[in-house]
Amino acid sequence: MVAAVRDRCRAVYTLQFTTQSELHIGNGAERDGVATVIAGAGKGAWIPGATLKGAMRALASDELMRLFGKPHEEASGNPHDPDRFARGELTVFGFAQVSAGLSITKTRTAVDPGTGASAAQKLFTQEYVEVGTEFVGDIVLECQASRLQQARDEFEQILSKFAAEDGVPIGAGKADGLGPVSYTHLRAH
């Protein structure tokens, strides 16, 4: 749906992402010594919108930053500056698990950040969602009406990187090849 309000337009994208390997996006909690994944309202796993937006922002070139806005520390405090706000043109909502993917656990060796070598006598266990788990959610693009087609093209350019078979890594374990997701279905309305 594209709605125009006072020279602004809004386009809504409903996307389905599928995990290409195990995925862990932690909630900071543990259950029986296992670091658990974020759960949504339906008790399935959840991918926060900020996680996906951050992955998209990392893929974007400098000229596409208008979609994402500015970090708060870079936003101007001048009330007459048209770019004073940190808000970008994209709003990424959380993505809820829709398939019946199982949760699995993996025990791994901790790495010493100073040396990059395994830390002696340190193991950790994390919960993951399995390969092929599907998540669905919405991304809203809101911009000046005169910029709508350009903004859609820019967003879809970034999104095309998620369409690759190997996907884009998010969550924990990216350095170990864990966490890539790819979008498998797109509906713009």
GROMACS elastic network, one bead per residue, 0.5 to 0.9 nm:
[ bonds ]
;  ai    aj funct       b0    kb
    1    10     6  0.74595   500
    1    11     6  0.56611   500
    1    12     6  0.60115   500
    1    13     6  0.86352   500
    1   188     6  0.71451   500
    2     9     6  0.62981   500
    2    10     6  0.51510   500
    2    12     6  0.72053   500
    2   189     6  0.65190   500
    3     8     6  0.80413   500
    3     9     6  0.53607   500
    3    10     6  0.52469   500
    3    11     6  0.70590   500
    4     7     6  0.63938   500
    4     8     6  0.53463   500
    4    10     6  0.65751   500
    4   144     6  0.89874   500
    4   145     6  0.71387   500
    5     8     6  0.50752   500
    5     9     6  0.62924   500
    5    10     6  0.83622   500
    5   145     6  0.87891   500
    6     9     6  0.83165   500
    6   144     6  0.87888   500
    6   145     6  0.87296   500
    7   143     6  0.85399   500
    7   144     6  0.58089   500
    7   145     6  0.52935   500
    7   146     6  0.78498   500
    8   142     6  0.68311   500
    8   143     6  0.54109   500
    8   146     6  0.82433   500
    8   147     6  0.89756   500
    8   148     6  0.85219   500
    9   141     6  0.80638   500
    9   142     6  0.55670   500
    9   143     6  0.55713   500
    9   144     6  0.60468   500
    9   145     6  0.50664   500
    9   146     6  0.87196   500
    9   147     6  0.87773   500
    9   148     6  0.67330   500
   10   140     6  0.67597   500
   10   141     6  0.55398   500
   10   143     6  0.66679   500
   10   144     6  0.88282   500
   10   145     6  0.85038   500
   10   148     6  0.81538   500
   11   139     6  0.84692   500
   11   140     6  0.58222   500
   11   141     6  0.51550   500
   11   142     6  0.64876   500
   11   143     6  0.89635   500
   11   148     6  0.84252   500
   11   152     6  0.82899   500
   11   188     6  0.71180   500
   11   189     6  0.63177   500
   12   138     6  0.67174   500
   12   139     6  0.59196   500
   12   141     6  0.63225   500
   12   142     6  0.86633   500
   12   187     6  0.83396   500
   12   188     6  0.57911   500
   12   189     6  0.53420   500
   13   137     6  0.83651   500
   13   138     6  0.55571   500
   13   139     6  0.51593   500
   13   140     6  0.62382   500
   13   141     6  0.79459   500
   13   186     6  0.68755   500
   13   187     6  0.56778   500
   13   189     6  0.62575   500
   14   136     6  0.71272   500
   14   137     6  0.57071   500
   14   139     6  0.64862   500
   14   140     6  0.87279   500
   14   185     6  0.82080   500
   14   186     6  0.59793   500
   14   187     6  0.51301   500
   14   188     6  0.62741   500
   14   189     6  0.78584   500
   15    95     6  0.86934   500
   15   135     6  0.81925   500
   15   136     6  0.56672   500
   15   137     6  0.57177   500
   15   138     6  0.62006   500
   15   139     6  0.76843   500
   15   183     6  0.67170   500
   15   184     6  0.76992   500
   15   185     6  0.57212   500
   15   187     6  0.64222   500
   15   188     6  0.84773   500
   16    95     6  0.83737   500
   16   134     6  0.66031   500
   16   135     6  0.55269   500
   16   137     6  0.68130   500
   16   138     6  0.89508   500
   16   182     6  0.83777   500
   16   183     6  0.55194   500
   16   184     6  0.56934   500
   16   185     6  0.50181   500
   16   186     6  0.65926   500
   16   187     6  0.89282   500
   17    95     6  0.84022   500
   17   133     6  0.82753   500
   17   134     6  0.56811   500
   17   135     6  0.51857   500
   17   136     6  0.64095   500
   17   137     6  0.86230   500
   17   162     6  0.86016   500
   17   181     6  0.60855   500
   17   182     6  0.53425   500
   17   184     6  0.57738   500
   17   185     6  0.72916   500
   18   131     6  0.78622   500
   18   132     6  0.55475   500
   18   133     6  0.55101   500
   18   135     6  0.63656   500
   18   136     6  0.89604   500
   18   167     6  0.87741   500
   18   180     6  0.86271   500
   18   181     6  0.54205   500
   18   182     6  0.55186   500
   18   183     6  0.61353   500
   18   184     6  0.65121   500
   19    22     6  0.68315   500
   19    23     6  0.68550   500
   19   129     6  0.82034   500
   19   130     6  0.73768   500
   19   131     6  0.52564   500
   19   132     6  0.50435   500
   19   133     6  0.54270   500
   19   134     6  0.66626   500
   19   135     6  0.84219   500
   19   167     6  0.81490   500
   19   179     6  0.69325   500
   19   180     6  0.60626   500
   19   182     6  0.66223   500
   19   183     6  0.88461   500
   20    23     6  0.84320   500
   20   130     6  0.86030   500
   20   131     6  0.53814   500
   20   132     6  0.61695   500
   20   133     6  0.83471   500
   20   165     6  0.80701   500
   20   166     6  0.65353   500
   20   167     6  0.67882   500
   20   168     6  0.89675   500
   20   169     6  0.89686   500
   20   178     6  0.84119   500
   20   179     6  0.71406   500
   20   180     6  0.54066   500
   20   181     6  0.54379   500
   20   182     6  0.70297   500
   21   129     6  0.85908   500
   21   130     6  0.66898   500
   21   132     6  0.74834   500
   21   177     6  0.79575   500
   21   178     6  0.57985   500
   21   179     6  0.57586   500
   21   180     6  0.61588   500
   21   181     6  0.77201   500
   22   104     6  0.84015   500
   22   128     6  0.57377   500
   22   129     6  0.55993   500
   22   131     6  0.52329   500
   22   132     6  0.85881   500
   22   133     6  0.88235   500
   22   178     6  0.58590   500
   22   179     6  0.57180   500
   22   180     6  0.80293   500
   23    37     6  0.87997   500
   23   127     6  0.84957   500
   23   128     6  0.51414   500
   23   129     6  0.53415   500
   23   130     6  0.68032   500
   23   131     6  0.77450   500
   23   169     6  0.88842   500
   23   170     6  0.78092   500
   23   171     6  0.66575   500
   23   172     6  0.73187   500
   23   173     6  0.81708   500
   23   178     6  0.62454   500
   23   180     6  0.73651   500
   23   181     6  0.84090   500
   24    36     6  0.80553   500
   24    37     6  0.59525   500
   24    38     6  0.85028   500
   24   126     6  0.73100   500
   24   127     6  0.64862   500
   24   129     6  0.67308   500
   24   170     6  0.85112   500
   24   171     6  0.56637   500
   24   172     6  0.55011   500
   24   173     6  0.76371   500
   24   178     6  0.81558   500
   24   179     6  0.67351   500
   25    36     6  0.81823   500
   25    37     6  0.53070   500
   25    38     6  0.62382   500
   25    45     6  0.86885   500
   25    46     6  0.80691   500
   25    47     6  0.70443   500
   25    48     6  0.86185   500
   25    51     6  0.86629   500
   25   127     6  0.88779   500
   25   128     6  0.79118   500
   25   170     6  0.79977   500
   25   172     6  0.61039   500
   25   179     6  0.85888   500
   26    29     6  0.74616   500
   26    35     6  0.67386   500
   26    36     6  0.57816   500
   26    38     6  0.55542   500
   26   126     6  0.83260   500
   26   127     6  0.82715   500
   26   128     6  0.89849   500
   26   171     6  0.77844   500
   26   172     6  0.76829   500
   27    30     6  0.84754   500
   27    35     6  0.78437   500
   27    36     6  0.63725   500
   27    37     6  0.55439   500
   27    39     6  0.80474   500
   28    35     6  0.69689   500
   28    36     6  0.73627   500
   28    37     6  0.82029   500
   28    38     6  0.84198   500
   29    34     6  0.82761   500
   29    35     6  0.58647   500
   29    36     6  0.59877   500
   29    37     6  0.81941   500
   29    38     6  0.88526   500
   30    33     6  0.56083   500
   30    34     6  0.50724   500
   30    36     6  0.55856   500
   30   126     6  0.87085   500
   31    34     6  0.52188   500
   31    35     6  0.66372   500
   31    36     6  0.67058   500
   32    35     6  0.85859   500
   33   124     6  0.83184   500
   33   125     6  0.71327   500
   33   126     6  0.86747   500
   34   105     6  0.77182   500
   34   106     6  0.89938   500
   34   107     6  0.88634   500
   34   124     6  0.76491   500
   34   125     6  0.50900   500
   34   126     6  0.52580   500
   34   127     6  0.64636   500
   35   105     6  0.89919   500
   35   124     6  0.81458   500
   35   125     6  0.62759   500
   35   127     6  0.59595   500
   36    39     6  0.86098   500
   36   126     6  0.62523   500
   36   127     6  0.50844   500
   36   128     6  0.77742   500
   37    45     6  0.65102   500
   37    46     6  0.77875   500
   37   126     6  0.80518   500
   37   127     6  0.60830   500
   37   128     6  0.67507   500
   37   129     6  0.81453   500
   38    44     6  0.84208   500
   38    45     6  0.56983   500
   38    46     6  0.54740   500
   38    47     6  0.73394   500
   38    48     6  0.83754   500
   39    42     6  0.76958   500
   39    43     6  0.53408   500
   39    44     6  0.53994   500
   39    46     6  0.51602   500
   39    47     6  0.85359   500
   39    96     6  0.84963   500
   39    97     6  0.88373   500
   40    43     6  0.52277   500
   40    44     6  0.56655   500
   40    45     6  0.57586   500
   40    46     6  0.50076   500
   40    47     6  0.84272   500
   40    94     6  0.87869   500
   40    95     6  0.86017   500
   40    96     6  0.63004   500
   40    97     6  0.78780   500
   41    44     6  0.75087   500
   41    46     6  0.86691   500
   41    96     6  0.84510   500
   42    45     6  0.84280   500
   42    96     6  0.80092   500
   42    97     6  0.83970   500
   43    46     6  0.85964   500
   43    97     6  0.87577   500
   44    96     6  0.70229   500
   44    97     6  0.54404   500
   44    98     6  0.76698   500
   44    99     6  0.88090   500
   44   100     6  0.83236   500
   44   101     6  0.86966   500
   45    95     6  0.87271   500
   45    96     6  0.64717   500
   45    97     6  0.53586   500
   45    98     6  0.88714   500
   45   103     6  0.88243   500
   45   129     6  0.74358   500
   45   135     6  0.84515   500
   46    94     6  0.68385   500
   46    95     6  0.57602   500
   46    97     6  0.60290   500
   46   135     6  0.77291   500
   47    50     6  0.84246   500
   47    51     6  0.67972   500
   47    52     6  0.74184   500
   47    93     6  0.89807   500
   47    94     6  0.56185   500
   47    95     6  0.50097   500
   47    96     6  0.65873   500
   47    97     6  0.81134   500
   47   135     6  0.77667   500
   47   171     6  0.88089   500
   48    51     6  0.53709   500
   48    52     6  0.68935   500
   48    53     6  0.88077   500
   48    92     6  0.84482   500
   48    93     6  0.70037   500
   48    95     6  0.63872   500
   48    96     6  0.86963   500
   49    52     6  0.53227   500
   49    53     6  0.60013   500
   49    54     6  0.84489   500
   49    91     6  0.80127   500
   49    95     6  0.68146   500
   49   137     6  0.87420   500
   49   139     6  0.85322   500
   50    54     6  0.58686   500
   50    55     6  0.85075   500
   50    92     6  0.69086   500
   50    93     6  0.78376   500
   50    94     6  0.77643   500
   51    54     6  0.52512   500
   51    55     6  0.63710   500
   51    56     6  0.87699   500
   51    94     6  0.86702   500
   51   170     6  0.70373   500
   51   171     6  0.73672   500
   52    55     6  0.50910   500
   52    56     6  0.61862   500
   52    57     6  0.85409   500
   52    92     6  0.73409   500
   52    93     6  0.88842   500
   52    94     6  0.83944   500
   52    95     6  0.89117   500
   52   170     6  0.73104   500
   53    56     6  0.50413   500
   53    57     6  0.60113   500
   53    58     6  0.85769   500
   53    68     6  0.77920   500
   53    90     6  0.83223   500
   53    91     6  0.81541   500
   53    92     6  0.61822   500
   53    93     6  0.89859   500
   54    58     6  0.61733   500
   54    59     6  0.87784   500
   54    68     6  0.88581   500
   54   170     6  0.88846   500
   55    58     6  0.51717   500
   55    59     6  0.65997   500
   55   168     6  0.76869   500
   55   169     6  0.77751   500
   55   170     6  0.65601   500
   56    59     6  0.52026   500
   56    60     6  0.64336   500
   56    68     6  0.88140   500
   56   158     6  0.65452   500
   56   159     6  0.74765   500
   56   161     6  0.88634   500
   56   162     6  0.87609   500
   56   168     6  0.89396   500
   57    60     6  0.51231   500
   57    61     6  0.82241   500
   57    64     6  0.85724   500
   57    65     6  0.73873   500
   57    67     6  0.85745   500
   57    68     6  0.66332   500
   57   158     6  0.84783   500
   58    61     6  0.81558   500
   59   158     6  0.66280   500
   59   161     6  0.79804   500
   60    63     6  0.79396   500
   60    64     6  0.58977   500
   60    65     6  0.69515   500
   60   157     6  0.88269   500
   60   158     6  0.63205   500
   61    64     6  0.55154   500
   61    65     6  0.70252   500
   62    65     6  0.54579   500
   62    66     6  0.85877   500
   63    66     6  0.72932   500
   64    67     6  0.60104   500
   64    68     6  0.77782   500
   64   151     6  0.86898   500
   64   154     6  0.66737   500
   64   155     6  0.82704   500
   64   158     6  0.89602   500
   65    68     6  0.52246   500
   65    69     6  0.61263   500
   65    70     6  0.76204   500
   65    88     6  0.79171   500
   66    69     6  0.52896   500
   66    70     6  0.78950   500
   66    87     6  0.88809   500
   66    88     6  0.58247   500
   66    89     6  0.66711   500
   66    90     6  0.88798   500
   66   151     6  0.88567   500
   67    87     6  0.87299   500
   67    90     6  0.55006   500
   67   141     6  0.80965   500
   67   143     6  0.88195   500
   67   151     6  0.73503   500
   67   154     6  0.81292   500
   67   155     6  0.74816   500
   68    71     6  0.89000   500
   68    86     6  0.84811   500
   68    87     6  0.70607   500
   68    89     6  0.61855   500
   68    90     6  0.59988   500
   68    91     6  0.83753   500
   69    72     6  0.89257   500
   69    75     6  0.87363   500
   69    83     6  0.89066   500
   69    85     6  0.77317   500
   69    86     6  0.50805   500
   69    89     6  0.69938   500
   69    90     6  0.83070   500
   70    73     6  0.79558   500
   70    74     6  0.60282   500
   70    75     6  0.59061   500
   70    83     6  0.87564   500
   70    84     6  0.88757   500
   70    85     6  0.74497   500
   70    87     6  0.67109   500
   70    88     6  0.70991   500
   71    74     6  0.54178   500
   71    75     6  0.65142   500
   71    86     6  0.58502   500
   71    87     6  0.84751   500
   72    75     6  0.52007   500
   72    76     6  0.85065   500
   72    85     6  0.78753   500
   72    86     6  0.54735   500
   72    87     6  0.87451   500
   73    76     6  0.82299   500
   73    86     6  0.86116   500
   74    84     6  0.88319   500
   74    86     6  0.77723   500
   75    78     6  0.89926   500
   75    83     6  0.72544   500
   75    84     6  0.51936   500
   75    85     6  0.57183   500
   75    86     6  0.54327   500
   76    79     6  0.80152   500
   76    81     6  0.69908   500
   76    83     6  0.70045   500
   76    85     6  0.69638   500
   76    86     6  0.84272   500
   77    80     6  0.88182   500
   77    81     6  0.79680   500
   77    84     6  0.60578   500
   77    85     6  0.82384   500
   78    81     6  0.54502   500
   78    82     6  0.88227   500
   78    84     6  0.64356   500
   79    82     6  0.79045   500
   79    84     6  0.68225   500
   80    83     6  0.87735   500
   80    84     6  0.78148   500
   81    84     6  0.52255   500
   81    85     6  0.86640   500
   82    85     6  0.77672   500
   83    86     6  0.77585   500
   85    88     6  0.82879   500
   87    90     6  0.83143   500
   87    91     6  0.88416   500
   88    91     6  0.76323   500
   88   142     6  0.85538   500
   88   143     6  0.87963   500
   89   140     6  0.80336   500
   89   141     6  0.55433   500
   89   142     6  0.50985   500
   89   143     6  0.56976   500
   89   151     6  0.82556   500
   90   139     6  0.68510   500
   90   140     6  0.56782   500
   90   142     6  0.64831   500
   90   143     6  0.86264   500
   90   155     6  0.85594   500
   91   138     6  0.85324   500
   91   139     6  0.57015   500
   91   140     6  0.50899   500
   91   141     6  0.65302   500
   91   142     6  0.80522   500
   92    95     6  0.88418   500
   92   137     6  0.83202   500
   92   138     6  0.65408   500
   92   140     6  0.64863   500
   92   141     6  0.87803   500
   93   137     6  0.64268   500
   93   138     6  0.56870   500
   93   139     6  0.60223   500
   93   140     6  0.81582   500
   94   136     6  0.84341   500
   94   137     6  0.61325   500
   94   138     6  0.75505   500
   94   139     6  0.88834   500
   95   135     6  0.55223   500
   95   136     6  0.50579   500
   95   138     6  0.73916   500
   96   134     6  0.83114   500
   96   135     6  0.50981   500
   96   136     6  0.55186   500
   96   137     6  0.64716   500
   97   100     6  0.78746   500
   97   101     6  0.81461   500
   97   133     6  0.71527   500
   97   134     6  0.57487   500
   97   136     6  0.66161   500
   98   101     6  0.84482   500
   98   133     6  0.77828   500
   98   134     6  0.56552   500
   98   135     6  0.54596   500
   98   136     6  0.66324   500
   99   132     6  0.84689   500
   99   133     6  0.57977   500
   99   134     6  0.52368   500
   99   135     6  0.73008   500
  100   133     6  0.71330   500
  100   134     6  0.82867   500
  101   129     6  0.63640   500
  101   130     6  0.59617   500
  101   131     6  0.78357   500
  101   132     6  0.72228   500
  101   134     6  0.77058   500
  102   128     6  0.84355   500
  102   129     6  0.60139   500
  102   130     6  0.59098   500
  102   133     6  0.80987   500
  103   127     6  0.64466   500
  103   128     6  0.55369   500
  103   130     6  0.62587   500
  104   126     6  0.83616   500
  104   127     6  0.56395   500
  104   128     6  0.52098   500
  104   129     6  0.61904   500
  104   130     6  0.66102   500
  105   125     6  0.65891   500
  105   126     6  0.54944   500
  105   128     6  0.58937   500
  105   129     6  0.86310   500
  106   124     6  0.82535   500
  106   125     6  0.54744   500
  106   126     6  0.56090   500
  106   127     6  0.66788   500
  106   128     6  0.75964   500
  107   123     6  0.65866   500
  107   124     6  0.55185   500
  107   126     6  0.65795   500
  108   122     6  0.86344   500
  108   123     6  0.55606   500
  108   124     6  0.55138   500
  108   125     6  0.62835   500
  108   126     6  0.82540   500
  109   118     6  0.62670   500
  109   119     6  0.70730   500
  109   120     6  0.85112   500
  109   121     6  0.81780   500
  109   122     6  0.59859   500
  109   124     6  0.63562   500
  109   125     6  0.88319   500
  110   117     6  0.86698   500
  110   118     6  0.58091   500
  110   119     6  0.54866   500
  110   120     6  0.81815   500
  110   121     6  0.85690   500
  110   122     6  0.54934   500
  110   123     6  0.55082   500
  110   124     6  0.64784   500
  111   114     6  0.87111   500
  111   115     6  0.81349   500
  111   116     6  0.59226   500
  111   117     6  0.55916   500
  111   119     6  0.50720   500
  111   120     6  0.87216   500
  111   122     6  0.82768   500
  112   115     6  0.56711   500
  112   116     6  0.53604   500
  112   117     6  0.56537   500
  112   118     6  0.58400   500
  112   119     6  0.50263   500
  112   120     6  0.86252   500
  113   116     6  0.53303   500
  113   117     6  0.77844   500
  113   119     6  0.88266   500
  114   117     6  0.82227   500
  115   118     6  0.83718   500
  116   119     6  0.85982   500
  117   120     6  0.89489   500
  118   121     6  0.87783   500
  118   122     6  0.80520   500
  119   122     6  0.56714   500
  119   123     6  0.83431   500
  120   123     6  0.86944   500
  129   132     6  0.87020   500
  129   133     6  0.67304   500
  130   133     6  0.60383   500
  134   184     6  0.89032   500
  141   148     6  0.85234   500
  141   151     6  0.78141   500
  141   152     6  0.76191   500
  141   155     6  0.83868   500
  142   145     6  0.87489   500
  142   148     6  0.79755   500
  142   151     6  0.87605   500
  143   146     6  0.82768   500
  143   147     6  0.65450   500
  143   148     6  0.62356   500
  143   151     6  0.75349   500
  144   147     6  0.53327   500
  144   148     6  0.64482   500
  145   148     6  0.52995   500
  145   149     6  0.84886   500
  146   149     6  0.78107   500
  146   150     6  0.85703   500
  147   150     6  0.54189   500
  147   151     6  0.59762   500
  147   152     6  0.85571   500
  148   151     6  0.51462   500
  148   152     6  0.60711   500
  148   153     6  0.85867   500
  149   152     6  0.50673   500
  149   153     6  0.61500   500
  149   154     6  0.85950   500
  150   153     6  0.51000   500
  150   154     6  0.61638   500
  150   155     6  0.86445   500
  151   154     6  0.50257   500
  151   155     6  0.61096   500
  151   156     6  0.84923   500
  152   155     6  0.51599   500
  152   156     6  0.60154   500
  152   157     6  0.84634   500
  153   156     6  0.51476   500
  153   157     6  0.60603   500
  153   158     6  0.88105   500
  154   157     6  0.51077   500
  154   158     6  0.65970   500
  154   159     6  0.87168   500
  155   158     6  0.52823   500
  155   159     6  0.61210   500
  155   160     6  0.86250   500
  156   160     6  0.59265   500
  156   161     6  0.88714   500
  157   160     6  0.52851   500
  157   161     6  0.72769   500
  158   161     6  0.57079   500
  158   162     6  0.76091   500
  159   162     6  0.53715   500
  159   163     6  0.69139   500
  159   183     6  0.81043   500
  160   163     6  0.50200   500
  160   164     6  0.72116   500
  160   183     6  0.86229   500
  161   164     6  0.58377   500
  161   167     6  0.72327   500
  161   168     6  0.72154   500
  161   182     6  0.82959   500
  162   165     6  0.81050   500
  162   166     6  0.83201   500
  162   167     6  0.50386   500
  162   168     6  0.56131   500
  162   180     6  0.89406   500
  162   181     6  0.70530   500
  162   183     6  0.56541   500
  162   184     6  0.87576   500
  163   166     6  0.83095   500
  163   167     6  0.63646   500
  163   168     6  0.86232   500
  163   181     6  0.88898   500
  163   182     6  0.53616   500
  163   183     6  0.53637   500
  163   184     6  0.68806   500
  164   167     6  0.51254   500
  164   168     6  0.79583   500
  164   182     6  0.65856   500
  164   183     6  0.83151   500
  165   181     6  0.89655   500
  165   182     6  0.68436   500
  166   169     6  0.87782   500
  166   180     6  0.68097   500
  166   181     6  0.75854   500
  166   182     6  0.70832   500
  167   179     6  0.89354   500
  167   180     6  0.51344   500
  167   183     6  0.76738   500
  168   179     6  0.78350   500
  168   181     6  0.54350   500
  168   182     6  0.63535   500
  169   172     6  0.88226   500
  169   173     6  0.86788   500
  169   174     6  0.57753   500
  169   175     6  0.89811   500
  169   177     6  0.75458   500
  169   178     6  0.68637   500
  169   181     6  0.61611   500
  169   182     6  0.88075   500
  170   173     6  0.83497   500
  170   174     6  0.65971   500
  170   178     6  0.80737   500
  170   179     6  0.51951   500
  170   180     6  0.58910   500
  170   181     6  0.71953   500
  171   174     6  0.68183   500
  171   178     6  0.80847   500
  171   179     6  0.58354   500
  171   180     6  0.83963   500
  172   175     6  0.84036   500
  172   176     6  0.89637   500
  172   178     6  0.71937   500
  172   179     6  0.68198   500
  173   176     6  0.52159   500
  173   177     6  0.65548   500
  173   178     6  0.50135   500
  173   179     6  0.66663   500
  174   177     6  0.50945   500
  174   178     6  0.50126   500
  174   179     6  0.60220   500
  174   180     6  0.76937   500
  175   178     6  0.72869   500
  176   179     6  0.89310   500
  177   180     6  0.74708   500
  183   186     6  0.74202   500
